[in-house]
Amino acid sequence: MEIKTERLMLRPWKDTDAESLFEYAKDPAVGPIAGWPVHTSVENSLEIIKNVLSANETYAVCLKEDNLAIGSQNMLLRI
């Protein structure tokens, strides 16, 4: 499923998102605040995509103009 707004798109994570994920996940000021360790390589980010971000209702937040992943959103409702 994809959800689109005027500027953003939520879509499932793809293996090809590993480089864009690594670009922000390697920053030591980002990961620990979000509760996850700093990514050490593109391969590390790919493993996170495959093992964590591939969960149901977990989406890449992308700018619509370039489709690059800039964040993640979990939409799983717990009732």
C-alpha positions as CSV (number, residue, x, y, z in Angstrom):
1,M,0.0,0.0,0.0
2,E,1.1,3.6,-0.7
3,I,-0.2,6.7,0.9
4,K,0.5,10.0,-0.9
5,T,0.1,13.6,0.2
6,E,1.1,16.7,-1.7
7,R,4.8,16.4,-0.7
8,L,5.2,13.0,0.9
9,M,4.6,9.3,0.2
10,L,4.5,6.4,2.6
11,R,5.4,3.1,1.0
12,P,6.9,-0.2,1.9
13,W,10.7,-0.3,2.4
14,K,12.8,-1.7,-0.4
15,D,16.3,-3.1,-0.5
16,T,17.3,-0.2,-2.7
17,D,16.5,2.2,0.2
18,A,19.6,1.0,2.1
19,E,21.8,3.9,0.9
20,S,19.3,6.6,1.8
21,L,18.6,5.0,5.2
22,F,22.4,4.8,5.9
23,E,22.8,8.5,5.1
24,Y,20.7,9.5,8.2
25,A,21.1,6.4,10.3
26,K,24.9,6.8,10.5
27,D,24.6,10.1,12.3
28,P,25.2,9.5,16.1
29,A,22.8,12.3,16.9
30,V,19.9,10.5,15.2
31,G,19.8,6.8,16.1
32,P,20.3,6.8,19.9
33,I,17.6,9.4,20.4
34,A,15.2,7.2,18.4
35,G,16.2,4.1,20.4
36,W,18.4,2.3,17.8
37,P,22.2,2.0,17.4
38,V,24.1,4.0,14.8
39,H,24.3,2.2,11.5
40,T,27.9,1.2,10.5
41,S,27.5,0.6,6.8
42,V,25.1,0.4,3.9
43,E,25.0,-3.4,4.4
44,N,24.0,-2.8,8.1
45,S,21.2,-0.6,6.9
46,L,20.1,-3.3,4.4
47,E,20.0,-5.8,7.2
48,I,17.8,-3.5,9.2
49,I,15.4,-3.1,6.2
50,K,15.2,-6.9,5.8
51,N,14.9,-7.8,9.5
52,V,13.1,-4.8,11.1
53,L,11.6,-2.4,8.6
54,S,10.0,-5.1,6.6
55,A,7.4,-5.7,9.4
56,N,3.7,-5.3,8.5
57,E,2.5,-1.7,8.4
58,T,6.0,-0.2,8.5
59,Y,6.6,2.3,5.8
60,A,9.4,4.4,4.4
61,V,8.6,8.1,4.5
62,C,9.7,9.6,1.2
63,L,9.7,13.0,-0.4
64,K,7.4,12.6,-3.4
65,E,9.8,14.5,-5.7
66,D,12.6,12.0,-5.5
67,N,11.2,8.9,-3.7
68,L,14.2,8.8,-1.4
69,A,13.5,7.4,2.1
70,I,13.9,10.1,4.8
71,G,12.3,8.4,7.7
72,S,10.1,5.5,8.9
73,Q,6.5,5.2,10.1
74,N,4.8,2.3,11.8
75,M,1.1,2.3,11.2
76,L,0.1,-0.8,13.1
77,L,-2.9,-0.1,15.3
78,R,-2.9,-1.8,18.7
79,I,-6.4,-1.8,20.0
